[in-house]
Amino acid sequence: EVQLVESGGGLVQAGGSLRLSCAASGFTFDDYAIGWFRQAPGKEREGVSAISRDDGTTYYADSVKGRFTISRDIAKNTVYLQMNGLKPEDTAVYYCAADAEDVPGTLLLPAEYDYWGQGTQVTVSS
């Protein structure tokens, strides 16, 4: 059974940092690309960052480029999202997800993903 469990969310002041973790079970990173998404109240879910299955290519939304970094620890079957320079507009529930197709150019699209975690809340105060 494929499972994804996020952790690391919390309350932080603007300019601060958080590191989110996505622990995967039931599959390995050879099988799926992993993406991070977020959804703020009243807004659609949006892609934040992703890392491809095959060669570890990374992708970022323009809004987080230069501030967020995605990485993976294959031995621990865990993907991380290091978030620096956080802004109030980064406040959202953050989800990780797994995509079996791993098609370049699509990894920030929520509809491409097959499995989702339960989400972790990130709140950035001004």
DSSP file with accessible surface (Angstrom, degrees, kcal/mol):
  #  RESIDUE AA STRUCTURE BP1 BP2  ACC     N-H-->O    O-->H-N    N-H-->O    O-->H-N    TCO  KAPPA ALPHA  PHI   PSI    X-CA   Y-CA   Z-CA
    1    1 A E              0   0  186      0, 0.0     2,-0.4     0, 0.0    26,-0.1   0.000 360.0 360.0 360.0 128.3    0.0    0.0    0.0
    2    2 A V        +     0   0   26     24,-0.1     2,-0.4    22,-0.1    24,-0.2  -0.626 360.0 174.9 -77.3 127.6    1.4    3.4   -1.0
    3    3 A Q  E     -A   25   0A  95     22,-2.6    22,-2.3    -2,-0.4     2,-0.4  -0.998  16.9-169.9-136.1 142.7    1.5    5.8    1.9
    4    4 A L  E     -A   24   0A  10     -2,-0.4   114,-0.5   112,-0.3     2,-0.5  -1.000   5.7-172.0-129.7 130.8    2.8    9.4    2.2
    5    5 A V  E     -A   23   0A  73     18,-2.1    18,-2.7    -2,-0.4     2,-0.2  -0.973   7.3-157.5-129.5 117.9    3.1   11.1    5.6
    6    6 A E  E     +A   22   0A   6     -2,-0.5     2,-0.3    16,-0.2    16,-0.2  -0.619  18.7 162.7 -90.5 151.5    4.0   14.8    5.9
    7    7 A S  E     +A   21   0A  59     14,-2.0    14,-2.8    -2,-0.2   113,-0.1  -0.960  39.0  70.2-154.6 167.5    5.5   16.4    8.9
    8    8 A G        +     0   0   37     -2,-0.3    11,-0.3     1,-0.3    14,-0.0   0.378  60.5 134.1 104.7  -4.4    7.4   19.5    9.9
    9    9 A G        +     0   0   28     12,-0.1     2,-0.3     9,-0.1    -1,-0.3  -0.176  22.1 122.0 -70.5 172.2    4.7   22.2    9.6
   10   10 A G  E     -d  122   0B  30    111,-0.8   113,-2.8   110,-0.1     2,-0.5  -0.988  59.6 -52.0 165.3-166.8    4.1   24.8   12.2
   11   11 A L  E     +d  123   0B 131     -2,-0.3     2,-0.3   111,-0.2   113,-0.2  -0.885  53.6 164.9-104.4 129.9    3.9   28.5   13.0
   12   12 A V  E     -d  124   0B  25    111,-2.6   113,-2.4    -2,-0.5     2,-0.1  -0.982  35.0-111.0-143.3 151.7    6.8   30.7   12.1
   13   13 A Q  E >   -d  125   0B 147     -2,-0.3     3,-2.3   111,-0.2    73,-0.2  -0.470  51.8 -80.6 -78.8 156.4    7.4   34.4   11.7
   14   14 A A  T 3  S+     0   0   49    111,-2.4    73,-0.2     1,-0.3    -1,-0.1  -0.270 120.7  29.2 -55.4 137.4    8.0   36.0    8.4
   15   15 A G  T 3  S+     0   0   54     71,-3.4    70,-0.6     1,-0.3    -1,-0.3   0.243  99.5 116.4  92.0 -11.7   11.5   35.5    7.3
   16   16 A G    <   -     0   0   21     -3,-2.3    70,-2.3    70,-0.2     2,-0.3  -0.069  57.0-122.4 -82.1-174.4   11.9   32.3    9.2
   17   17 A S        +     0   0   61     67,-0.2     2,-0.3    68,-0.2    67,-0.2  -0.933  21.0 179.1-132.4 152.7   12.4   28.7    8.0
   18   18 A L  E     - B   0  83A  33     65,-2.1    65,-3.3    -2,-0.3     2,-0.5  -0.975  17.2-145.8-144.1 152.9   10.8   25.3    8.2
   19   19 A R  E     - B   0  82A 129     -2,-0.3     2,-0.3   -11,-0.3    63,-0.2  -0.974  15.0-158.7-122.2 118.2   11.7   21.9    6.8
   20   20 A L  E     - B   0  81A   0     61,-2.7    61,-2.4    -2,-0.5     2,-0.4  -0.698   5.5-155.5 -91.1 145.8    8.9   19.7    5.7
   21   21 A S  E     -AB   7  80A  22    -14,-2.8   -14,-2.0    -2,-0.3     2,-0.5  -0.939   8.9-163.9-121.0 145.8    9.4   15.9    5.4
   22   22 A a  E     -AB   6  79A   1     57,-2.4    57,-2.2    -2,-0.4     2,-0.5  -0.935  10.9-162.5-128.5 104.6    7.4   13.5    3.3
   23   23 A A  E     -AB   5  78A  46    -18,-2.7   -18,-2.1    -2,-0.5     2,-0.4  -0.784  10.0-158.5 -92.2 126.1    8.0    9.9    4.4
   24   24 A A  E     +A    4   0A  12     53,-2.7     2,-0.3    -2,-0.5   -20,-0.2  -0.810  13.9 175.3-107.4 144.3    7.0    7.3    1.8
   25   25 A S  E     +A    3   0A  51    -22,-2.3   -22,-2.6    -2,-0.4     3,-0.1  -0.977  60.3  38.3-141.4 155.2    6.1    3.7    2.2
   26   26 A G  S    S+     0   0   58     -2,-0.3     2,-0.3   -24,-0.2   -24,-0.1   0.427 115.3  39.2  87.1  -2.4    4.9    1.0   -0.1
   27   27 A F  S    S-     0   0   14    -24,-0.1     2,-0.3   -26,-0.1    -1,-0.1  -0.970  73.2-125.2-161.9 171.5    7.1    2.2   -3.0
   28   28 A T    >>  -     0   0   64     -2,-0.3     3,-2.1    -3,-0.1     4,-0.8  -0.800  34.4-104.3-122.2 167.3   10.5    3.6   -3.8
   29   29 A F  T 34 S+     0   0    2      1,-0.3     5,-0.1    -2,-0.3    45,-0.0   0.596 114.2  73.1 -69.5  -9.5   11.6    6.7   -5.5
   30   30 A D  T 34 S+     0   0  119      1,-0.2    -1,-0.3     3,-0.0     3,-0.1   0.694 103.0  42.4 -68.7 -20.0   12.5    4.6   -8.5
   31   31 A D  T <4 S+     0   0   80     -3,-2.1     2,-0.4     1,-0.2    -2,-0.2   0.713 116.3  34.2 -99.6 -26.4    8.8    4.2   -9.2
   32   32 A Y     <  -     0   0   35     -4,-0.8     2,-0.2    21,-0.1    68,-0.2  -0.985  61.7-132.8-138.4 143.4    7.4    7.7   -8.5
   33   33 A A  E     -E   99   0B   0     66,-2.9    66,-2.7    -2,-0.4     2,-0.4  -0.612  32.7-139.3 -79.2 152.8    8.2   11.4   -8.9
   34   34 A I  E     -EF  98  51B   1     17,-2.0    17,-2.7    -2,-0.2     2,-0.3  -0.965  20.0-174.9-121.2 133.9    7.4   13.3   -5.7
   35   35 A G  E     -EF  97  50B   0     62,-2.4    62,-2.1    -2,-0.4     2,-0.4  -0.906  18.3-141.8-125.4 154.0    5.8   16.7   -5.6
   36   36 A W  E     +EF  96  49B   0     13,-3.7    12,-3.0    -2,-0.3    13,-1.7  -0.964  26.1 175.6-110.8 135.3    4.9   19.3   -2.9
   37   37 A F  E     -EF  95  47B   0     58,-3.1    58,-2.8    -2,-0.4     2,-0.3  -0.867  11.9-156.3-130.7 163.5    1.7   21.2   -3.2
   38   38 A R  E     -EF  94  46B  13      8,-2.3     8,-2.8    -2,-0.3     2,-0.4  -0.988   4.7-164.3-143.5 153.9   -0.1   23.7   -1.1
   39   39 A Q  E     -E   93   0B  65     54,-2.1    54,-2.3    -2,-0.3     6,-0.2  -0.953   5.9-163.9-141.5 118.4   -3.7   24.9   -0.6
   40   40 A A    >   -     0   0   24      4,-0.4     3,-2.3    -2,-0.4    52,-0.1  -0.627  46.0 -76.0 -93.6 157.4   -4.7   28.1    1.1
   41   41 A P  T 3  S+     0   0  123      0, 0.0    -1,-0.1     0, 0.0     3,-0.1  -0.266 118.6   7.1 -55.7 130.2   -8.3   28.7    2.3
   42   42 A G  T 3  S+     0   0   93      1,-0.2     2,-0.3    -3,-0.1    -3,-0.0   0.516 112.9 101.0  78.2   4.1  -10.5   29.6   -0.6
   43   43 A K  S <  S-     0   0  144     -3,-2.3    -1,-0.2     1,-0.0     2,-0.1  -0.823  75.0-103.4-120.3 160.4   -7.8   28.9   -3.2
   44   44 A E        -     0   0  173     -2,-0.3    -4,-0.4     1,-0.1     2,-0.2  -0.415  45.7 -93.2 -75.7 156.7   -7.0   26.1   -5.5
   45   45 A R        -     0   0   74     -6,-0.2     2,-0.4    -2,-0.1    -6,-0.2  -0.497  49.6-164.6 -68.6 135.3   -4.2   23.6   -4.8
   46   46 A E  E     -F   38   0B  85     -8,-2.8    -8,-2.3    -2,-0.2     2,-0.3  -0.940  21.7-110.1-128.2 149.1   -1.0   24.7   -6.5
   47   47 A G  E     +F   37   0B  11     61,-0.6   -10,-0.2    -2,-0.4    61,-0.1  -0.550  32.2 172.3 -75.4 136.2    2.3   23.1   -7.3
   48   48 A V  E     -     0   0B   1    -12,-3.0    13,-2.6     1,-0.4     2,-0.3   0.770  61.4 -22.5-108.4 -50.7    5.2   24.3   -5.2
   49   49 A S  E     -FG  36  60B   0    -13,-1.7   -13,-3.7    11,-0.2    -1,-0.4  -0.984  54.8-170.6-161.4 157.4    8.1   22.0   -6.1
   50   50 A A  E     -FG  35  59B   0      9,-1.9     9,-2.4    -2,-0.3     2,-0.4  -0.986  12.4-150.1-152.5 158.0    8.8   18.5   -7.5
   51   51 A I  E     -FG  34  58B  10    -17,-2.7   -17,-2.0    -2,-0.3     7,-0.2  -1.000  28.1-121.7-133.5 129.5   11.6   16.1   -8.0
   52   52 A S     >  -     0   0    3      5,-2.7     4,-0.7    -2,-0.4   -20,-0.1  -0.298   9.0-132.4 -75.0 156.8   11.6   13.6  -10.9
   53   53 A R  T  4 S+     0   0   55     46,-0.1   -21,-0.1     2,-0.1    -1,-0.1   0.911  96.8  44.6 -69.2 -44.9   11.8    9.9  -10.5
   54   54 A D  T  4 S+     0   0  115      1,-0.2    -1,-0.1    48,-0.1    48,-0.0   0.925 132.2   2.3 -78.2 -49.2   14.5    9.1  -13.0
   55   55 A D  T  4 S-     0   0  113      2,-0.1    -1,-0.2     0, 0.0    -2,-0.1   0.329  92.8-109.8-127.4   7.9   17.3   11.7  -12.6
   56   56 A G     <  +     0   0   20     -4,-0.7    -3,-0.1     1,-0.2    16,-0.1   0.685  52.1 171.1  73.1  17.6   16.2   13.8   -9.6
   57   57 A T        -     0   0   55     -6,-0.1    -5,-2.7     1,-0.1     2,-0.3  -0.382  23.0-141.2 -59.3 138.1   15.5   16.9  -11.8
   58   58 A T  E     -G   51   0B  59     -7,-0.2     2,-0.3    -9,-0.0    -7,-0.2  -0.780  15.9-166.2-109.4 152.0   13.9   19.5   -9.6
   59   59 A Y  E     -G   50   0B  60     -9,-2.4    -9,-1.9    -2,-0.3     2,-0.4  -0.979   4.3-171.2-135.0 145.7   11.1   22.0  -10.4
   60   60 A Y  E     -G   49   0B  47     -2,-0.3   -11,-0.2   -11,-0.2     2,-0.1  -0.996  26.5-117.2-139.3 144.3    9.9   25.1   -8.6
   61   61 A A    >>  -     0   0   16    -13,-2.6     3,-1.8    -2,-0.4     4,-1.1  -0.479  35.5-116.7 -68.8 149.0    7.0   27.4   -8.8
   62   62 A D  T 34 S+     0   0  131      1,-0.3     3,-0.4     2,-0.2    -1,-0.1   0.845 112.5  63.8 -57.6 -33.2    8.1   31.0   -9.6
   63   63 A S  T 34 S+     0   0   59      1,-0.2    -1,-0.3     3,-0.0   -15,-0.1   0.668 112.7  32.3 -68.2 -16.5    6.7   32.1   -6.3
   64   64 A V  T X> S+     0   0    0     -3,-1.8     3,-2.3   -16,-0.2     4,-2.3   0.458  82.8 128.2-119.7  -3.6    9.2   30.0   -4.3
   65   65 A K  T 3< S+     0   0  120     -4,-1.1     4,-0.1    -3,-0.4    -3,-0.0  -0.287  80.9  16.3 -58.0 134.2   12.3   29.9   -6.5
   66   66 A G  T 34 S+     0   0   87      2,-0.4    -1,-0.3     1,-0.1     3,-0.1   0.291 125.8  59.3  85.9 -10.8   15.4   30.9   -4.6
   67   67 A R  T <4 S+     0   0   36     -3,-2.3    17,-2.1     1,-0.2     2,-0.3   0.693  97.7  52.8-115.9 -35.6   13.6   30.3   -1.2
   68   68 A F  E  <  -C   83   0A   3     -4,-2.3    -2,-0.4    15,-0.2     2,-0.4  -0.814  59.5-167.8-108.2 146.9   12.5   26.7   -1.2
   69   69 A T  E     -C   82   0A  73     13,-2.5    13,-3.1    -2,-0.3     2,-0.4  -0.990   6.2-156.1-135.1 127.4   14.7   23.6   -1.9
   70   70 A I  E     +C   81   0A   7     -2,-0.4     2,-0.3    11,-0.2    11,-0.2  -0.788  22.8 160.8 -99.3 142.6   13.4   20.1   -2.6
   71   71 A S  E     -C   80   0A  56      9,-1.9     9,-2.9    -2,-0.4     2,-0.4  -0.965  23.1-142.8-151.5 166.4   15.7   17.1   -1.9
   72   72 A R  E     -C   79   0A  65     -2,-0.3     2,-0.6     7,-0.3     7,-0.2  -0.992   7.7-152.8-138.1 146.9   15.4   13.4   -1.3
   73   73 A D  E  >> -C   78   0A  52      5,-3.2     5,-1.8    -2,-0.4     4,-0.8  -0.936  12.5-169.9-115.0 101.4   17.1   10.8    0.9
   74   74 A I  T >45S+     0   0  101     -2,-0.6     3,-0.7     1,-0.2   -45,-0.2   0.884  84.1  56.3 -63.7 -37.2   16.8    7.6   -1.0
   75   75 A A  T 345S+     0   0   98      1,-0.3    -1,-0.2    -3,-0.1    -2,-0.0   0.861 116.3  36.6 -63.4 -34.4   18.0    5.5    1.9
   76   76 A K  T 345S-     0   0  137     -3,-0.4    -1,-0.3     2,-0.2   -52,-0.2   0.450 103.3-130.7 -95.5  -3.5   15.3    6.9    4.2
   77   77 A N  T <<5 +     0   0   29     -4,-0.8   -53,-2.7    -3,-0.7     2,-0.4   0.909  64.7 132.0  52.5  45.8   12.7    7.0    1.4
   78   78 A T  E   < -BC  23  73A  17     -5,-1.8    -5,-3.2   -55,-0.2     2,-0.4  -0.981  46.5-156.0-132.8 139.2   12.0   10.6    2.4
   79   79 A V  E     -BC  22  72A   0    -57,-2.2   -57,-2.4    -2,-0.4     2,-0.3  -0.931  16.1-157.1-112.9 140.4   11.6   13.8    0.5
   80   80 A Y  E     -BC  21  71A  24     -9,-2.9    -9,-1.9    -2,-0.4     2,-0.4  -0.845  13.6-158.6-116.7 152.8   12.2   17.2    2.1
   81   81 A L  E     -BC  20  70A   0    -61,-2.4   -61,-2.7    -2,-0.3     2,-0.6  -0.926  12.0-161.2-129.2 105.0   11.1   20.7    1.4
   82   82 A Q  E     -BC  19  69A  62    -13,-3.1   -13,-2.5    -2,-0.4     2,-0.6  -0.794   9.7-165.8 -85.5 123.1   13.4   23.3    3.0
   83   83 A M  E     +BC  18  68A   0    -65,-3.3   -65,-2.1    -2,-0.6     2,-0.3  -0.947  11.8 172.0-118.2 114.3   11.6   26.6    3.1
   84   84 A N        +     0   0   63    -17,-2.1   -67,-0.2    -2,-0.6   -68,-0.2  -0.779  60.1  26.9-114.9 162.4   13.6   29.7    3.8
   85   85 A G  S    S-     0   0   34    -70,-0.6    -1,-0.2    -2,-0.3   -69,-0.2   0.893  83.4-161.9  56.1  42.5   12.5   33.4    3.8
   86   86 A L        -     0   0    2    -70,-2.3   -71,-3.4    -3,-0.2   -70,-0.2  -0.224   6.5-160.5 -63.9 145.1    8.9   32.5    4.5
   87   87 A K    >   -     0   0   86    -73,-0.2     3,-2.5   -72,-0.1     4,-0.3  -0.868  32.7-109.5-121.5 156.0    6.3   35.0    3.8
   88   88 A P  G >  S+     0   0   52      0, 0.0     3,-1.9     0, 0.0    36,-0.4   0.853 117.7  63.2 -54.2 -32.6    2.7   35.3    5.0
   89   89 A E  G 3  S+     0   0  129      1,-0.3   -49,-0.0   -49,-0.0    -3,-0.0   0.570  88.9  69.4 -72.9  -5.4    1.5   34.3    1.6
   90   90 A D  G <  S+     0   0    0     -3,-2.5    -1,-0.3    34,-0.0     2,-0.2   0.529  71.1 121.0 -83.3  -6.5    3.2   31.0    2.0
   91   91 A T    <   +     0   0   39     -3,-1.9     2,-0.3    -4,-0.3    32,-0.2  -0.396  40.3 104.5 -61.8 125.7    0.5   30.1    4.6
   92   92 A A  E    S- H   0 122B   1     30,-2.1    30,-2.8    -2,-0.2     2,-0.5  -0.961  76.8 -77.7-179.2 171.4   -1.3   27.0    3.5
   93   93 A V  E     -EH  39 121B  36    -54,-2.3   -54,-2.1    -2,-0.3     2,-0.5  -0.850  49.2-147.1 -87.5 128.3   -1.7   23.3    4.1
   94   94 A Y  E     -EH  38 120B   0     26,-3.1    26,-2.1    -2,-0.5     2,-0.4  -0.865  16.8-173.6-104.1 133.1    1.2   21.6    2.4
   95   95 A Y  E     -E   37   0B  40    -58,-2.8   -58,-3.1    -2,-0.5     2,-0.3  -0.935  14.5-149.1-122.5 145.5    0.8   18.2    0.8
   96   96 A a  E     -E   36   0B   0     -2,-0.4    21,-2.4   -60,-0.2     2,-0.3  -0.836  22.1-177.2-107.6 155.3    3.2   15.8   -0.8
   97   97 A A  E     -EI  35 116B   0    -62,-2.1   -62,-2.4    -2,-0.3     2,-0.4  -0.973  20.9-129.3-149.6 158.9    2.2   13.5   -3.6
   98   98 A A  E     -EI  34 115B   0     17,-2.3    16,-2.7    -2,-0.3    17,-1.6  -0.941  14.6-165.6-119.8 135.0    3.5   10.7   -5.8
   99   99 A D  E     -E   33   0B   0    -66,-2.7   -66,-2.9    -2,-0.4    14,-0.1  -0.975   8.5-168.5-123.8 119.1    3.3   10.5   -9.6
  100  100 A A  S    S+     0   0   29     -2,-0.5    -1,-0.1   -68,-0.2    13,-0.1   0.743  85.0  56.4 -77.5 -24.2    3.9    7.3  -11.5
  101  101 A E  S    S-     0   0  125     11,-0.4    -1,-0.2   -68,-0.1    12,-0.1   0.875  75.5-167.3 -81.1 -38.6    4.1    8.9  -14.9
  102  102 A D        +     0   0   11      1,-0.2   -48,-0.1    10,-0.2    -2,-0.0   0.917  14.4 177.9  53.5  54.0    6.9   11.4  -14.3
  103  103 A V    >   -     0   0   62      9,-0.1     3,-2.1     1,-0.1     4,-0.4  -0.774  33.0-114.3 -91.2 121.6    6.3   13.4  -17.5
  104  104 A P  T 3  S+     0   0   99      0, 0.0    -1,-0.1     0, 0.0     0, 0.0  -0.249 100.4  25.5 -53.9 138.6    8.6   16.4  -17.8
  105  105 A G  T 3  S+     0   0   68      1,-0.0     3,-0.1    -3,-0.0    -3,-0.0   0.333 111.9  71.2  91.3  -8.9    6.8   19.6  -17.7
  106  106 A T    X   +     0   0   26     -3,-2.1     3,-2.1     1,-0.1     6,-0.3   0.421  60.4 101.0-116.0  -0.5    3.8   18.2  -15.8
  107  107 A L  T 3  S+     0   0    1     -4,-0.4   -58,-0.1     1,-0.3    -1,-0.1   0.524  80.0  54.8 -75.2  -3.6    5.2   17.7  -12.3
  108  108 A L  T 3  S+     0   0   48    -61,-0.1   -61,-0.6    -3,-0.1    -1,-0.3   0.248  86.1  99.6-104.6  13.2    3.7   20.9  -10.8
  109  109 A L    X   -     0   0   86     -3,-2.1     3,-1.9     1,-0.1     4,-0.3  -0.870  63.7-152.3-102.0 117.2    0.2   19.9  -11.9
  110  110 A P  G >  S+     0   0   41      0, 0.0     3,-1.7     0, 0.0    -1,-0.1   0.836  91.9  65.2 -56.1 -34.1   -1.9   18.3   -9.1
  111  111 A A  G 3  S+     0   0   94      1,-0.3    -2,-0.0    -3,-0.1    -3,-0.0   0.691  92.2  64.1 -65.9 -16.2   -4.0   16.3  -11.6
  112  112 A E  G <  S+     0   0   64     -3,-1.9   -11,-0.4    -6,-0.3    -1,-0.3   0.626  85.0  96.3 -79.9 -12.5   -0.9   14.3  -12.6
  113  113 A Y    <   -     0   0   14     -3,-1.7   -14,-0.2    -4,-0.3     3,-0.1  -0.562  49.9-169.8 -94.9 144.3   -0.5   12.8   -9.1
  114  114 A D  S    S+     0   0   80    -16,-2.7     2,-0.4    -2,-0.2   -15,-0.2   0.753  70.3  34.0 -98.6 -34.5   -1.8    9.4   -8.0
  115  115 A Y  E     -I   98   0B  98    -17,-1.6   -17,-2.3  -112,-0.0     2,-0.3  -0.984  63.5-167.1-131.3 145.4   -1.3    9.4   -4.3
  116  116 A W  E     -I   97   0B  81     -2,-0.4  -112,-0.3   -19,-0.2   -19,-0.2  -0.944  15.0-132.9-132.9 147.6   -1.5   12.1   -1.6
  117  117 A G        -     0   0   10    -21,-2.4  -112,-0.2    -2,-0.3     3,-0.1  -0.264  36.3-103.4 -83.5-177.8   -0.5   12.6    2.0
  118  118 A Q        -     0   0  114   -114,-0.5  -113,-0.1     1,-0.2   -23,-0.1   0.620  61.3-119.1 -87.1 -13.9   -2.8   14.1    4.6
  119  119 A G        -     0   0   12    -23,-0.1     2,-0.4     1,-0.1   -24,-0.2   0.087  14.1-124.2  95.6 154.9   -1.1   17.5    4.6
  120  120 A T  E     - H   0  94B  23    -26,-2.1   -26,-3.1  -113,-0.1     2,-0.3  -0.999  25.2-119.2-138.3 136.3    0.7   19.6    7.2
  121  121 A Q  E     - H   0  93B  89     -2,-0.4  -111,-0.8   -28,-0.2     2,-0.5  -0.591  23.7-171.4 -81.2 132.1   -0.2   23.2    8.1
  122  122 A V  E     -dH  10  92B   0    -30,-2.8   -30,-2.1    -2,-0.3     2,-0.5  -0.993   5.3-177.2-119.7 123.7    2.3   26.0    7.6
  123  123 A T  E     -d   11   0B  51   -113,-2.8  -111,-2.6    -2,-0.5     2,-0.6  -0.990   6.8-167.2-125.2 125.1    1.4   29.3    9.1
  124  124 A V  E     -d   12   0B   6     -2,-0.5     2,-0.3   -36,-0.4  -111,-0.2  -0.954  10.6-153.7-114.6 118.1    3.6   32.4    8.6
  125  125 A S  E      d   13   0B  44   -113,-2.4  -111,-2.4    -2,-0.6    -2,-0.0  -0.647 360.0 360.0 -92.1 149.3    2.8   35.4   10.7
  126  126 A S              0   0  138     -2,-0.3    -1,-0.1  -113,-0.2   -39,-0.0  -0.361 360.0 360.0 -91.1 360.0    3.7   38.9    9.7
